[in-house]
Amino acid sequence: MFKSLLSILFADVLFPVYIFACASLFLWLVPNHWVLLTFISIIVFIIVHPIIFGRFDKYD
Protein backbone atom coordinates (compact mmCIF):
# COMPACT_ATOMS: atom_id res chain seq x y z
CA MET A 1 0.00 0.00 0.00
CA PHE A 2 1.00 3.61 -0.24
CA LYS A 3 2.72 5.36 2.61
CA SER A 4 0.91 8.24 4.17
CA LEU A 5 2.12 11.73 3.42
CA LEU A 6 3.13 12.30 7.03
CA SER A 7 5.14 9.08 7.13
CA ILE A 8 7.04 10.06 3.99
CA LEU A 9 7.56 13.57 5.32
CA PHE A 10 8.95 12.42 8.66
CA ALA A 11 11.09 9.59 7.28
CA ASP A 12 12.48 11.01 4.05
CA VAL A 13 12.44 14.78 4.51
CA LEU A 14 12.84 15.44 8.21
CA PHE A 15 15.90 13.25 8.77
CA PRO A 16 18.27 14.99 6.28
CA VAL A 17 17.00 18.40 7.38
CA TYR A 18 17.61 17.44 11.01
CA ILE A 19 21.16 16.27 10.25
CA PHE A 20 21.98 19.46 8.34
CA ALA A 21 20.46 21.69 11.04
CA CYS A 22 22.31 19.93 13.86
CA ALA A 23 25.60 19.95 11.98
CA SER A 24 25.23 23.66 11.19
CA LEU A 25 24.28 24.49 14.76
CA PHE A 26 27.16 22.50 16.23
CA LEU A 27 29.60 23.94 13.70
CA TRP A 28 28.56 27.43 14.77
CA LEU A 29 28.45 26.76 18.55
CA VAL A 30 31.32 24.31 19.10
CA PRO A 31 33.52 24.18 16.01
CA ASN A 32 36.07 21.85 17.62
CA HIS A 33 33.62 19.02 18.34
CA TRP A 34 30.88 19.44 15.74
CA VAL A 35 31.45 16.08 14.01
CA LEU A 36 31.22 14.10 17.25
CA LEU A 37 28.13 16.00 18.39
CA THR A 38 26.49 15.49 14.99
CA PHE A 39 27.04 11.72 15.20
CA ILE A 40 25.61 11.69 18.72
CA SER A 41 22.56 13.65 17.59
CA ILE A 42 22.02 11.23 14.67
CA ILE A 43 22.08 8.27 17.06
CA VAL A 44 19.66 10.01 19.42
CA PHE A 45 17.36 10.85 16.51
CA ILE A 46 17.38 7.24 15.28
CA ILE A 47 16.37 6.09 18.76
CA VAL A 48 13.76 8.80 19.40
CA HIS A 49 12.24 9.00 15.89
CA PRO A 50 10.16 5.77 16.06
CA ILE A 51 8.88 6.68 19.51
CA ILE A 52 7.65 10.12 18.46
CA PHE A 53 6.56 9.48 14.88
CA GLY A 54 5.61 5.79 15.06
CA ARG A 55 1.91 6.56 15.22
CA PHE A 56 2.02 7.92 11.67
CA ASP A 57 3.39 4.62 10.29
CA LYS A 58 0.14 2.78 10.99
CA TYR A 59 -1.14 4.03 7.63
CA ASP A 60 1.50 2.11 5.63
N, CA, C, O and CB atoms as a CASP TS submission, in Angstrom:
PFRMAT TS
TARGET T0000
AUTHOR 0000-0000-0000
METHOD Language model
MODEL 1
PARENT N/A
ATOM      1  N   MET     1       0.841  -1.174   0.000  1.00  0.00           N
ATOM      2  CA  MET     1       0.000   0.000   0.000  1.00  0.00           C
ATOM      3  C   MET     1       0.888   1.239   0.000  1.00  0.00           C
ATOM      4  O   MET     1       2.102   1.159   0.185  1.00  0.00           O
ATOM      5  CB  MET     1      -0.958  -0.003   1.215  1.00  0.00           C
ATOM      6  N   PHE     2       0.261   2.362  -0.209  1.00  0.00           N
ATOM      7  CA  PHE     2       1.001   3.614  -0.244  1.00  0.00           C
ATOM      8  C   PHE     2       1.272   4.128   1.167  1.00  0.00           C
ATOM      9  O   PHE     2       0.458   3.966   2.075  1.00  0.00           O
ATOM     10  CB  PHE     2       0.235   4.661  -1.049  1.00  0.00           C
ATOM     11  N   LYS     3       2.415   4.738   1.322  1.00  0.00           N
ATOM     12  CA  LYS     3       2.719   5.356   2.609  1.00  0.00           C
ATOM     13  C   LYS     3       1.915   6.643   2.737  1.00  0.00           C
ATOM     14  O   LYS     3       1.595   7.298   1.745  1.00  0.00           O
ATOM     15  CB  LYS     3       4.245   5.636   2.754  1.00  0.00           C
ATOM     16  N   SER     4       1.606   6.982   3.953  1.00  0.00           N
ATOM     17  CA  SER     4       0.906   8.241   4.168  1.00  0.00           C
ATOM     18  C   SER     4       1.874   9.400   3.942  1.00  0.00           C
ATOM     19  O   SER     4       3.092   9.241   4.014  1.00  0.00           O
ATOM     20  CB  SER     4       0.296   8.302   5.596  1.00  0.00           C
ATOM     21  N   LEU     5       1.305  10.546   3.673  1.00  0.00           N
ATOM     22  CA  LEU     5       2.122  11.727   3.416  1.00  0.00           C
ATOM     23  C   LEU     5       2.953  12.103   4.640  1.00  0.00           C
ATOM     24  O   LEU     5       4.108  12.506   4.505  1.00  0.00           O
ATOM     25  CB  LEU     5       1.238  12.901   3.001  1.00  0.00           C
ATOM     26  N   LEU     6       2.379  11.978   5.820  1.00  0.00           N
ATOM     27  CA  LEU     6       3.133  12.301   7.034  1.00  0.00           C
ATOM     28  C   LEU     6       4.288  11.338   7.260  1.00  0.00           C
ATOM     29  O   LEU     6       5.364  11.748   7.694  1.00  0.00           O
ATOM     30  CB  LEU     6       2.214  12.288   8.242  1.00  0.00           C
ATOM     31  N   SER     7       4.072  10.067   6.970  1.00  0.00           N
ATOM     32  CA  SER     7       5.135   9.080   7.135  1.00  0.00           C
ATOM     33  C   SER     7       6.299   9.374   6.191  1.00  0.00           C
ATOM     34  O   SER     7       7.460   9.297   6.591  1.00  0.00           O
ATOM     35  CB  SER     7       4.596   7.665   6.887  1.00  0.00           C
ATOM     36  N   ILE     8       5.993   9.706   4.958  1.00  0.00           N
ATOM     37  CA  ILE     8       7.037  10.059   3.989  1.00  0.00           C
ATOM     38  C   ILE     8       7.749  11.331   4.424  1.00  0.00           C
ATOM     39  O   ILE     8       8.973  11.427   4.341  1.00  0.00           O
ATOM     40  CB  ILE     8       6.437  10.239   2.576  1.00  0.00           C
ATOM     41  N   LEU     9       6.974  12.304   4.888  1.00  0.00           N
ATOM     42  CA  LEU     9       7.558  13.567   5.322  1.00  0.00           C
ATOM     43  C   LEU     9       8.521  13.363   6.481  1.00  0.00           C
ATOM     44  O   LEU     9       9.633  13.890   6.464  1.00  0.00           O
ATOM     45  CB  LEU     9       6.465  14.546   5.720  1.00  0.00           C
ATOM     46  N   PHE    10       8.104  12.605   7.483  1.00  0.00           N
ATOM     47  CA  PHE    10       8.946  12.420   8.657  1.00  0.00           C
ATOM     48  C   PHE    10      10.146  11.529   8.369  1.00  0.00           C
ATOM     49  O   PHE    10      11.217  11.753   8.933  1.00  0.00           O
ATOM     50  CB  PHE    10       8.135  11.835   9.787  1.00  0.00           C
ATOM     51  N   ALA    11      10.003  10.540   7.522  1.00  0.00           N
ATOM     52  CA  ALA    11      11.090   9.592   7.283  1.00  0.00           C
ATOM     53  C   ALA    11      12.086  10.098   6.249  1.00  0.00           C
ATOM     54  O   ALA    11      13.294   9.948   6.432  1.00  0.00           O
ATOM     55  CB  ALA    11      10.526   8.264   6.836  1.00  0.00           C
ATOM     56  N   ASP    12      11.605  10.688   5.178  1.00  0.00           N
ATOM     57  CA  ASP    12      12.477  11.011   4.054  1.00  0.00           C
ATOM     58  C   ASP    12      12.885  12.476   3.972  1.00  0.00           C
ATOM     59  O   ASP    12      13.890  12.799   3.338  1.00  0.00           O
ATOM     60  CB  ASP    12      11.808  10.628   2.792  1.00  0.00           C
ATOM     61  N   VAL    13      12.135  13.357   4.594  1.00  0.00           N
ATOM     62  CA  VAL    13      12.444  14.782   4.513  1.00  0.00           C
ATOM     63  C   VAL    13      13.025  15.294   5.825  1.00  0.00           C
ATOM     64  O   VAL    13      14.000  16.045   5.827  1.00  0.00           O
ATOM     65  CB  VAL    13      11.194  15.578   4.147  1.00  0.00           C
ATOM     66  N   LEU    14      12.435  14.894   6.918  1.00  0.00           N
ATOM     67  CA  LEU    14      12.838  15.437   8.211  1.00  0.00           C
ATOM     68  C   LEU    14      14.234  14.987   8.628  1.00  0.00           C
ATOM     69  O   LEU    14      14.973  15.770   9.224  1.00  0.00           O
ATOM     70  CB  LEU    14      11.842  15.037   9.266  1.00  0.00           C
ATOM     71  N   PHE    15      14.606  13.764   8.334  1.00  0.00           N
ATOM     72  CA  PHE    15      15.903  13.246   8.768  1.00  0.00           C
ATOM     73  C   PHE    15      17.082  14.008   8.147  1.00  0.00           C
ATOM     74  O   PHE    15      17.966  14.428   8.893  1.00  0.00           O
ATOM     75  CB  PHE    15      16.008  11.773   8.418  1.00  0.00           C
ATOM     76  N   PRO    16      17.142  14.207   6.822  1.00  0.00           N
ATOM     77  CA  PRO    16      18.269  14.991   6.278  1.00  0.00           C
ATOM     78  C   PRO    16      18.270  16.447   6.738  1.00  0.00           C
ATOM     79  O   PRO    16      19.330  17.035   6.949  1.00  0.00           O
ATOM     80  CB  PRO    16      18.238  14.950   4.763  1.00  0.00           C
ATOM     81  N   VAL    17      17.084  17.025   6.891  1.00  0.00           N
ATOM     82  CA  VAL    17      17.002  18.403   7.381  1.00  0.00           C
ATOM     83  C   VAL    17      17.511  18.480   8.814  1.00  0.00           C
ATOM     84  O   VAL    17      18.214  19.421   9.181  1.00  0.00           O
ATOM     85  CB  VAL    17      15.551  18.929   7.297  1.00  0.00           C
ATOM     86  N   TYR    18      17.152  17.486   9.620  1.00  0.00           N
ATOM     87  CA  TYR    18      17.609  17.440  11.010  1.00  0.00           C
ATOM     88  C   TYR    18      19.131  17.304  11.077  1.00  0.00           C
ATOM     89  O   TYR    18      19.776  17.981  11.878  1.00  0.00           O
ATOM     90  CB  TYR    18      16.937  16.273  11.759  1.00  0.00           C
ATOM     91  N   ILE    19      19.699  16.453  10.260  1.00  0.00           N
ATOM     92  CA  ILE    19      21.158  16.273  10.252  1.00  0.00           C
ATOM     93  C   ILE    19      21.856  17.567   9.858  1.00  0.00           C
ATOM     94  O   ILE    19      22.819  17.977  10.506  1.00  0.00           O
ATOM     95  CB  ILE    19      21.562  15.139   9.286  1.00  0.00           C
ATOM     96  N   PHE    20      21.375  18.209   8.802  1.00  0.00           N
ATOM     97  CA  PHE    20      21.982  19.455   8.345  1.00  0.00           C
ATOM     98  C   PHE    20      21.844  20.556   9.393  1.00  0.00           C
ATOM     99  O   PHE    20      22.787  21.311   9.627  1.00  0.00           O
ATOM    100  CB  PHE    20      21.346  19.902   7.028  1.00  0.00           C
ATOM    101  N   ALA    21      20.681  20.651  10.021  1.00  0.00           N
ATOM    102  CA  ALA    21      20.462  21.688  11.035  1.00  0.00           C
ATOM    103  C   ALA    21      21.352  21.460  12.253  1.00  0.00           C
ATOM    104  O   ALA    21      21.942  22.404  12.778  1.00  0.00           O
ATOM    105  CB  ALA    21      18.987  21.718  11.461  1.00  0.00           C
ATOM    106  N   CYS    22      21.449  20.220  12.700  1.00  0.00           N
ATOM    107  CA  CYS    22      22.310  19.926  13.856  1.00  0.00           C
ATOM    108  C   CYS    22      23.776  20.176  13.524  1.00  0.00           C
ATOM    109  O   CYS    22      24.504  20.763  14.324  1.00  0.00           O
ATOM    110  CB  CYS    22      22.118  18.471  14.315  1.00  0.00           C
ATOM    111  N   ALA    23      24.205  19.738  12.362  1.00  0.00           N
ATOM    112  CA  ALA    23      25.601  19.954  11.979  1.00  0.00           C
ATOM    113  C   ALA    23      25.911  21.445  11.881  1.00  0.00           C
ATOM    114  O   ALA    23      26.966  21.888  12.335  1.00  0.00           O
ATOM    115  CB  ALA    23      25.907  19.259  10.641  1.00  0.00           C
ATOM    116  N   SER    24      25.011  22.212  11.298  1.00  0.00           N
ATOM    117  CA  SER    24      25.228  23.656  11.187  1.00  0.00           C
ATOM    118  C   SER    24      25.254  24.324  12.554  1.00  0.00           C
ATOM    119  O   SER    24      26.088  25.189  12.819  1.00  0.00           O
ATOM    120  CB  SER    24      24.144  24.289  10.322  1.00  0.00           C
ATOM    121  N   LEU    25      24.331  23.913  13.420  1.00  0.00           N
ATOM    122  CA  LEU    25      24.283  24.493  14.759  1.00  0.00           C
ATOM    123  C   LEU    25      25.537  24.150  15.555  1.00  0.00           C
ATOM    124  O   LEU    25      26.109  25.017  16.215  1.00  0.00           O
ATOM    125  CB  LEU    25      23.042  24.007  15.502  1.00  0.00           C
ATOM    126  N   PHE    26      25.965  22.897  15.499  1.00  0.00           N
ATOM    127  CA  PHE    26      27.162  22.501  16.235  1.00  0.00           C
ATOM    128  C   PHE    26      28.420  23.127  15.633  1.00  0.00           C
ATOM    129  O   PHE    26      29.352  23.457  16.366  1.00  0.00           O
ATOM    130  CB  PHE    26      27.292  20.979  16.252  1.00  0.00           C
ATOM    131  N   LEU    27      28.459  23.292  14.330  1.00  0.00           N
ATOM    132  CA  LEU    27      29.605  23.944  13.698  1.00  0.00           C
ATOM    133  C   LEU    27      29.712  25.397  14.146  1.00  0.00           C
ATOM    134  O   LEU    27      30.812  25.924  14.311  1.00  0.00           O
ATOM    135  CB  LEU    27      29.492  23.869  12.168  1.00  0.00           C
ATOM    136  N   TRP    28      28.575  26.032  14.340  1.00  0.00           N
ATOM    137  CA  TRP    28      28.556  27.428  14.774  1.00  0.00           C
ATOM    138  C   TRP    28      28.859  27.556  16.267  1.00  0.00           C
ATOM    139  O   TRP    28      29.593  28.456  16.675  1.00  0.00           O
ATOM    140  CB  TRP    28      27.199  28.057  14.461  1.00  0.00           C
ATOM    141  N   LEU    29      28.291  26.650  17.092  1.00  0.00           N
ATOM    142  CA  LEU    29      28.447  26.765  18.546  1.00  0.00           C
ATOM    143  C   LEU    29      29.762  26.183  19.059  1.00  0.00           C
ATOM    144  O   LEU    29      30.461  26.827  19.841  1.00  0.00           O
ATOM    145  CB  LEU    29      27.297  26.077  19.235  1.00  0.00           C
ATOM    146  N   VAL    30      30.100  24.976  18.626  1.00  0.00           N
ATOM    147  CA  VAL    30      31.317  24.308  19.096  1.00  0.00           C
ATOM    148  C   VAL    30      32.086  23.765  17.894  1.00  0.00           C
ATOM    149  O   VAL    30      31.977  22.583  17.570  1.00  0.00           O
ATOM    150  CB  VAL    30      30.976  23.159  20.098  1.00  0.00           C
ATOM    151  N   PRO    31      32.853  24.613  17.241  1.00  0.00           N
ATOM    152  CA  PRO    31      33.519  24.178  16.007  1.00  0.00           C
ATOM    153  C   PRO    31      34.551  23.070  16.201  1.00  0.00           C
ATOM    154  O   PRO    31      34.889  22.382  15.238  1.00  0.00           O
ATOM    155  CB  PRO    31      34.185  25.347  15.370  1.00  0.00           C
ATOM    156  N   ASN    32      35.055  22.880  17.405  1.00  0.00           N
ATOM    157  CA  ASN    32      36.068  21.847  17.619  1.00  0.00           C
ATOM    158  C   ASN    32      35.481  20.447  17.702  1.00  0.00           C
ATOM    159  O   ASN    32      36.172  19.472  17.409  1.00  0.00           O
ATOM    160  CB  ASN    32      36.836  22.140  18.873  1.00  0.00           C
ATOM    161  N   HIS    33      34.226  20.333  18.095  1.00  0.00           N
ATOM    162  CA  HIS    33      33.625  19.016  18.337  1.00  0.00           C
ATOM    163  C   HIS    33      32.339  18.802  17.541  1.00  0.00           C
ATOM    164  O   HIS    33      31.505  17.991  17.942  1.00  0.00           O
ATOM    165  CB  HIS    33      33.337  18.843  19.817  1.00  0.00           C
ATOM    166  N   TRP    34      32.160  19.497  16.439  1.00  0.00           N
ATOM    167  CA  TRP    34      30.879  19.442  15.743  1.00  0.00           C
ATOM    168  C   TRP    34      30.619  18.086  15.100  1.00  0.00           C
ATOM    169  O   TRP    34      29.464  17.667  15.011  1.00  0.00           O
ATOM    170  CB  TRP    34      30.821  20.518  14.691  1.00  0.00           C
ATOM    171  N   VAL    35      31.655  17.392  14.652  1.00  0.00           N
ATOM    172  CA  VAL    35      31.450  16.084  14.014  1.00  0.00           C
ATOM    173  C   VAL    35      30.975  15.060  15.043  1.00  0.00           C
ATOM    174  O   VAL    35      30.031  14.313  14.788  1.00  0.00           O
ATOM    175  CB  VAL    35      32.756  15.594  13.335  1.00  0.00           C
ATOM    176  N   LEU    36      31.618  15.026  16.185  1.00  0.00           N
ATOM    177  CA  LEU    36      31.219  14.098  17.245  1.00  0.00           C
ATOM    178  C   LEU    36      29.795  14.380  17.720  1.00  0.00           C
ATOM    179  O   LEU    36      29.000  13.455  17.887  1.00  0.00           O
ATOM    180  CB  LEU    36      32.194  14.188  18.426  1.00  0.00           C
ATOM    181  N   LEU    37      29.476  15.642  17.936  1.00  0.00           N
ATOM    182  CA  LEU    37      28.129  15.995  18.389  1.00  0.00           C
ATOM    183  C   LEU    37      27.076  15.692  17.328  1.00  0.00           C
ATOM    184  O   LEU    37      25.947  15.334  17.665  1.00  0.00           O
ATOM    185  CB  LEU    37      28.071  17.471  18.765  1.00  0.00           C
ATOM    186  N   THR    38      27.427  15.830  16.059  1.00  0.00           N
ATOM    187  CA  THR    38      26.487  15.486  14.993  1.00  0.00           C
ATOM    188  C   THR    38      26.222  13.991  14.977  1.00  0.00           C
ATOM    189  O   THR    38      25.074  13.576  14.815  1.00  0.00           O
ATOM    190  CB  THR    38      27.023  15.942  13.631  1.00  0.00           C
ATOM    191  N   PHE    39      27.248  13.176  15.140  1.00  0.00           N
ATOM    192  CA  PHE    39      27.040  11.722  15.200  1.00  0.00           C
ATOM    193  C   PHE    39      26.189  11.330  16.403  1.00  0.00           C
ATOM    194  O   PHE    39      25.332  10.453  16.298  1.00  0.00           O
ATOM    195  CB  PHE    39      28.389  10.992  15.257  1.00  0.00           C
ATOM    196  N   ILE    40      26.418  11.966  17.529  1.00  0.00           N
ATOM    197  CA  ILE    40      25.608  11.685  18.715  1.00  0.00           C
ATOM    198  C   ILE    40      24.157  12.081  18.476  1.00  0.00           C
ATOM    199  O   ILE    40      23.246  11.347  18.859  1.00  0.00           O
ATOM    200  CB  ILE    40      26.167  12.428  19.943  1.00  0.00           C
ATOM    201  N   SER    41      23.934  13.218  17.854  1.00  0.00           N
ATOM    202  CA  SER    41      22.556  13.646  17.595  1.00  0.00           C
ATOM    203  C   SER    41      21.867  12.739  16.582  1.00  0.00           C
ATOM    204  O   SER    41      20.656  12.538  16.672  1.00  0.00           O
ATOM    205  CB  SER    41      22.536  15.089  17.095  1.00  0.00           C
ATOM    206  N   ILE    42      22.602  12.186  15.622  1.00  0.00           N
ATOM    207  CA  ILE    42      22.018  11.231  14.674  1.00  0.00           C
ATOM    208  C   ILE    42      21.591   9.965  15.400  1.00  0.00           C
ATOM    209  O   ILE    42      20.508   9.438  15.145  1.00  0.00           O
ATOM    210  CB  ILE    42      23.021  10.890  13.550  1.00  0.00           C
ATOM    211  N   ILE    43      22.427   9.476  16.296  1.00  0.00           N
ATOM    212  CA  ILE    43      22.083   8.268  17.057  1.00  0.00           C
ATOM    213  C   ILE    43      20.860   8.518  17.933  1.00  0.00           C
ATOM    214  O   ILE    43      19.966   7.675  18.012  1.00  0.00           O
ATOM    215  CB  ILE    43      23.277   7.812  17.926  1.00  0.00           C
ATOM    216  N   VAL    44      20.820   9.666  18.586  1.00  0.00           N
ATOM    217  CA  VAL    44      19.657  10.006  19.417  1.00  0.00           C
ATOM    218  C   VAL    44      18.405  10.110  18.559  1.00  0.00           C
ATOM    219  O   VAL    44      17.339   9.645  18.963  1.00  0.00           O
ATOM    220  CB  VAL    44      19.894  11.330  20.175  1.00  0.00           C
ATOM    221  N   PHE    45      18.518  10.713  17.385  1.00  0.00           N
ATOM    222  CA  PHE    45      17.355  10.853  16.509  1.00  0.00           C
ATOM    223  C   PHE    45      16.867   9.493  16.022  1.00  0.00           C
ATOM    224  O   PHE    45      15.660   9.276  15.919  1.00  0.00           O
ATOM    225  CB  PHE    45      17.693  11.749  15.312  1.00  0.00           C
ATOM    226  N   ILE    46      17.780   8.577  15.723  1.00  0.00           N
ATOM    227  CA  ILE    46      17.383   7.237  15.285  1.00  0.00           C
ATOM    228  C   ILE    46      16.642   6.509  16.403  1.00  0.00           C
ATOM    229  O   ILE    46      15.713   5.747  16.137  1.00  0.00           O
ATOM    230  CB  ILE    46      18.617   6.422  14.841  1.00  0.00           C
ATOM    231  N   ILE    47      17.043   6.735  17.635  1.00  0.00           N
ATOM    232  CA  ILE    47      16.368   6.091  18.763  1.00  0.00           C
ATOM    233  C   ILE    47      15.020   6.748  19.052  1.00  0.00           C
ATOM    234  O   ILE    47      14.042   6.050  19.319  1.00  0.00           O
ATOM    235  CB  ILE    47      17.254   6.143  20.011  1.00  0.00           C
ATOM    236  N   VAL    48      14.956   8.065  19.004  1.00  0.00           N
ATOM    237  CA  VAL    48      13.755   8.801  19.396  1.00  0.00           C
ATOM    238  C   VAL    48      12.719   8.866  18.270  1.00  0.00           C
ATOM    239  O   VAL    48      11.521   8.940  18.547  1.00  0.00           O
ATOM    240  CB  VAL    48      14.131  10.209  19.827  1.00  0.00           C
ATOM    241  N   HIS    49      13.148   8.840  17.028  1.00  0.00           N
ATOM    242  CA  HIS    49      12.240   8.995  15.890  1.00  0.00           C
ATOM    243  C   HIS    49      11.082   8.000  15.894  1.00  0.00           C
ATOM    244  O   HIS    49       9.941   8.432  15.735  1.00  0.00           O
ATOM    245  CB  HIS    49      13.010   8.852  14.609  1.00  0.00           C
ATOM    246  N   PRO    50      11.301   6.696  16.066  1.00  0.00           N
ATOM    247  CA  PRO    50      10.161   5.770  16.065  1.00  0.00           C
ATOM    248  C   PRO    50       9.210   5.980  17.242  1.00  0.00           C
ATOM    249  O   PRO    50       8.013   5.716  17.134  1.00  0.00           O
ATOM    250  CB  PRO    50      10.662   4.348  16.080  1.00  0.00           C
ATOM    251  N   ILE    51       9.741   6.450  18.350  1.00  0.00           N
ATOM    252  CA  ILE    51       8.885   6.684  19.514  1.00  0.00           C
ATOM    253  C   ILE    51       7.939   7.852  19.251  1.00  0.00           C
ATOM    254  O   ILE    51       6.750   7.773  19.561  1.00  0.00           O
ATOM    255  CB  ILE    51       9.738   6.958  20.772  1.00  0.00           C
ATOM    256  N   ILE    52       8.460   8.925  18.686  1.00  0.00           N
ATOM    257  CA  ILE    52       7.650  10.117  18.460  1.00  0.00           C
ATOM    258  C   ILE    52       6.744   9.964  17.242  1.00  0.00           C
ATOM    259  O   ILE    52       5.557  10.283  17.308  1.00  0.00           O
ATOM    260  CB  ILE    52       8.546  11.333  18.288  1.00  0.00           C
ATOM    261  N   PHE    53       7.295   9.479  16.136  1.00  0.00           N
ATOM    262  CA  PHE    53       6.556   9.475  14.880  1.00  0.00           C
ATOM    263  C   PHE    53       6.025   8.107  14.485  1.00  0.00           C
ATOM    264  O   PHE    53       5.555   7.937  13.359  1.00  0.00           O
ATOM    265  CB  PHE    53       7.424   9.993  13.792  1.00  0.00           C
ATOM    266  N   GLY    54       6.086   7.140  15.369  1.00  0.00           N
ATOM    267  CA  GLY    54       5.614   5.794  15.059  1.00  0.00           C
ATOM    268  C   GLY    54       4.123   5.712  14.811  1.00  0.00           C
ATOM    269  O   GLY    54       3.664   4.835  14.079  1.00  0.00           O
ATOM    270  N   ARG    55       3.364   6.609  15.406  1.00  0.00           N
ATOM    271  CA  ARG    55       1.913   6.556  15.221  1.00  0.00           C
ATOM    272  C   ARG    55       1.494   6.904  13.796  1.00  0.00           C
ATOM    273  O   ARG    55       0.389   6.554  13.380  1.00  0.00           O
ATOM    274  CB  ARG    55       1.234   7.500  16.195  1.00  0.00           C
ATOM    275  N   PHE    56       2.350   7.584  13.042  1.00  0.00           N
ATOM    276  CA  PHE    56       2.019   7.922  11.665  1.00  0.00           C
ATOM    277  C   PHE    56       2.310   6.775  10.703  1.00  0.00           C
ATOM    278  O   PHE    56       1.856   6.806   9.560  1.00  0.00           O
ATOM    279  CB  PHE    56       2.782   9.155  11.239  1.00  0.00           C
ATOM    280  N   ASP    57       3.061   5.763  11.143  1.00  0.00           N
ATOM    281  CA  ASP    57       3.386   4.621  10.294  1.00  0.00           C
ATOM    282  C   ASP    57       2.274   3.587  10.241  1.00  0.00           C
ATOM    283  O   ASP    57       2.377   2.620   9.486  1.00  0.00           O
ATOM    284  CB  ASP    57       4.648   3.972  10.776  1.00  0.00           C
ATOM    285  N   LYS    58       1.231   3.760  11.010  1.00  0.00           N
ATOM    286  CA  LYS    58       0.145   2.783  10.991  1.00  0.00           C
ATOM    287  C   LYS    58      -0.645   2.847   9.694  1.00  0.00           C
ATOM    288  O   LYS    58      -1.455   1.962   9.417  1.00  0.00           O
ATOM    289  CB  LYS    58      -0.784   3.007  12.173  1.00  0.00           C
ATOM    290  N   TYR    59      -0.420   3.889   8.892  1.00  0.00           N
ATOM    291  CA  TYR    59      -1.136   4.031   7.630  1.00  0.00           C
ATOM    292  C   TYR    59      -0.403   3.402   6.459  1.00  0.00           C
ATOM    293  O   TYR    59      -0.864   3.506   5.322  1.00  0.00           O
ATOM    294  CB  TYR    59      -1.378   5.480   7.345  1.00  0.00           C
ATOM    295  N   ASP    60       0.725   2.753   6.707  1.00  0.00           N
ATOM    296  CA  ASP    60       1.497   2.110   5.627  1.00  0.00           C
ATOM    297  C   ASP    60       0.733   0.950   5.033  1.00  0.00           C
ATOM    298  O   ASP    60       1.224   0.292   4.116  1.00  0.00           O
ATOM    299  CB  ASP    60       2.857   1.624   6.142  1.00  0.00           C
TER
END
